[in-house]
Amino acid sequence: MSKSPKYWNSAKRYLKKKDKVMKLLINKYSDNNLTTRKDVFYSLCKSIIGQQISVAAANSVFLKFNSACRSKINPKVVNSIAPSKLKKCGLSRQKIRGIKELAKKYINKKFNPKLINKMNDEEAIQYLSELRQIGRWSAEMILLFTYNRPNIWPVQDIGLLRAISNNYKKELPDGKTIAHGYLTLSLVPALTRNFIEVKDLKQMLNFGCNKIRFYSVVNEGDRVRARGTLVEAKQRGSMIQLLSKITVEVENKTKPACMVEMLVFLIMK
């Protein structure tokens, strides 16, 4: 593991000065620092393995995967391991395919992690998202914890959203809790999953938001729904970029909870 990033201490001082809640949290966890292994392939494998399962299950599967690699997690070793052996580690067919394809792209030099150092955050997220099994959230985690980028704000991360909700908790006069705006925003991908039917679709990547506006609070127990309009579709290399305007409505309220422009990339078969 490396030392903390150069910006770490100055960033903590800045946040403590600007935000009372952050000051309390930074003082409470003052011995914790951001570090990195600086091994992108290792981190990508771990990210793929940990998707959609609990932390405990992910750790268990990763330990078996590490053992199968004889503690040498690199493209050549992973490429040489039979899919049946990876399956015995607890990996699904999709995750096996993602990890094997990742190893081949490294070997064939179709993916070069060094290029990411020359990219801005959005360019890097798009580049990483072209890998199988890697979406925006996974790409953001790689930029944050492997590259130690300073301004990554993963609004789809459940842990972050819960932390915001718990630490910036506000209550209405009647005692009901106000759901944080970003918690409402995190529901949009699920609410809009069936908006568009696409034939011969290989993978859909949620690429984030352009504009976000919050108009009314969502109380605990409120019912919400989303409606949307497809604004444009553009060809972006081998992918299709969709821009949609989404409105999240709250039952029995005249004002919407939020309006957002969502970006989605389609990878076709």
Protein Blocks (a to p, Z undefined) as FASTA:
>chain_A
ZZddfklmmmmmmmmmmpmklmmmmmmmmmbccddehiaklmmmmmmmmgoiafklmmmm
mmmmmmmnnopacfklmmmpcfklmmmnopafklmmmmmmmmmmmmnopacfklmmmpcf
klmmmmmmmpghiafklmmmmmmmmnopakbccfkbmklmmmmmmmmcccdfkopacddf
klmmmmmmmmmmmmpccehifbdcdebjfbdcdfbdcdehiacddddddfbdcdehjbcc
dddddddddehiabdfbdcddddddddZZ
